[in-house]
Amino acid sequence: MLVVHEHPRRGGFAGEVMAVINEQAFDYLDAPLMRVAGPDMPVPYAPPLEDAYIPQPATIAAAAKELLAY
Protein backbone atom coordinates (compact mmCIF):
# COMPACT_ATOMS: atom_id res chain seq x y z
CA MET A 1 0.00 0.00 0.00
CA LEU A 2 1.44 3.34 -1.04
CA VAL A 3 -0.21 6.47 0.34
CA VAL A 4 0.70 9.81 -1.26
CA HIS A 5 -0.31 13.25 -0.05
CA GLU A 6 0.93 16.82 -0.31
CA HIS A 7 1.00 17.69 3.37
CA PRO A 8 3.78 17.15 5.92
CA ARG A 9 4.70 13.53 6.59
CA ARG A 10 3.83 13.71 10.29
CA GLY A 11 0.39 14.78 11.37
CA GLY A 12 -1.14 14.35 7.92
CA PHE A 13 -4.03 12.13 6.95
CA ALA A 14 -1.74 9.51 5.40
CA GLY A 15 -0.69 8.35 8.86
CA GLU A 16 -4.32 7.86 9.86
CA VAL A 17 -5.14 6.00 6.63
CA MET A 18 -2.14 3.75 7.23
CA ALA A 19 -3.18 3.15 10.84
CA VAL A 20 -6.65 2.02 9.79
CA ILE A 21 -5.23 -0.28 7.12
CA ASN A 22 -2.73 -1.69 9.60
CA GLU A 23 -5.48 -2.35 12.15
CA GLN A 24 -8.07 -3.82 9.79
CA ALA A 25 -6.18 -5.37 6.88
CA PHE A 26 -2.67 -6.22 8.10
CA ASP A 27 -3.08 -9.93 7.32
CA TYR A 28 -3.84 -9.13 3.68
CA LEU A 29 -0.70 -7.07 3.05
CA ASP A 30 2.15 -8.62 1.07
CA ALA A 31 4.55 -5.71 1.64
CA PRO A 32 5.00 -2.94 4.20
CA LEU A 33 2.91 0.21 4.13
CA MET A 34 4.71 3.17 2.57
CA ARG A 35 3.96 6.86 2.27
CA VAL A 36 5.26 9.69 0.15
CA ALA A 37 4.61 13.15 1.55
CA GLY A 38 6.03 16.60 1.90
CA PRO A 39 8.78 17.32 4.40
CA ASP A 40 7.94 18.14 8.02
CA MET A 41 7.67 21.91 7.58
CA PRO A 42 4.97 24.43 6.65
CA VAL A 43 3.91 24.42 3.01
CA PRO A 44 5.71 27.26 1.21
CA TYR A 45 3.72 29.81 -0.81
CA ALA A 46 6.27 30.66 -3.51
CA PRO A 47 5.60 28.52 -6.61
CA PRO A 48 9.21 27.28 -7.05
CA LEU A 49 9.42 26.29 -3.38
CA GLU A 50 5.98 24.70 -3.50
CA ASP A 51 7.04 22.60 -6.49
CA ALA A 52 10.06 21.40 -4.51
CA TYR A 53 7.85 20.64 -1.50
CA ILE A 54 5.09 18.64 -3.19
CA PRO A 55 5.94 15.01 -4.02
CA GLN A 56 6.82 14.80 -7.70
CA PRO A 57 5.89 11.98 -10.11
CA ALA A 58 9.47 10.70 -10.16
CA THR A 59 9.51 10.41 -6.36
CA ILE A 60 6.18 8.61 -6.35
CA ALA A 61 7.31 6.24 -9.11
CA ALA A 62 10.53 5.43 -7.23
CA ALA A 63 8.54 4.60 -4.08
CA ALA A 64 6.16 2.41 -6.08
CA LYS A 65 9.08 0.53 -7.66
CA GLU A 66 10.63 0.01 -4.22
CA LEU A 67 7.31 -1.31 -2.92
CA LEU A 68 6.91 -3.66 -5.88
CA ALA A 69 10.34 -5.14 -5.19
CA TYR A 70 8.92 -6.97 -2.14
SVG drawing of the C-alpha trace seen along z (x, -y; Angstrom):
<svg xmlns="http://www.w3.org/2000/svg" viewBox="-11 -33 24 45">
<polyline fill="none" stroke="black" stroke-width="0.4" points="0.0,0.0 1.4,-3.3 -0.2,-6.5 0.7,-9.8 -0.3,-13.3 0.9,-16.8 1.0,-17.7 3.8,-17.1 4.7,-13.5 3.8,-13.7 0.4,-14.8 -1.1,-14.3 -4.0,-12.1 -1.7,-9.5 -0.7,-8.4 -4.3,-7.9 -5.1,-6.0 -2.1,-3.8 -3.2,-3.1 -6.7,-2.0 -5.2,0.3 -2.7,1.7 -5.5,2.4 -8.1,3.8 -6.2,5.4 -2.7,6.2 -3.1,9.9 -3.8,9.1 -0.7,7.1 2.2,8.6 4.6,5.7 5.0,2.9 2.9,-0.2 4.7,-3.2 4.0,-6.9 5.3,-9.7 4.6,-13.1 6.0,-16.6 8.8,-17.3 7.9,-18.1 7.7,-21.9 5.0,-24.4 3.9,-24.4 5.7,-27.3 3.7,-29.8 6.3,-30.7 5.6,-28.5 9.2,-27.3 9.4,-26.3 6.0,-24.7 7.0,-22.6 10.1,-21.4 7.9,-20.6 5.1,-18.6 5.9,-15.0 6.8,-14.8 5.9,-12.0 9.5,-10.7 9.5,-10.4 6.2,-8.6 7.3,-6.2 10.5,-5.4 8.5,-4.6 6.2,-2.4 9.1,-0.5 10.6,0.0 7.3,1.3 6.9,3.7 10.3,5.1 8.9,7.0"/>
</svg>
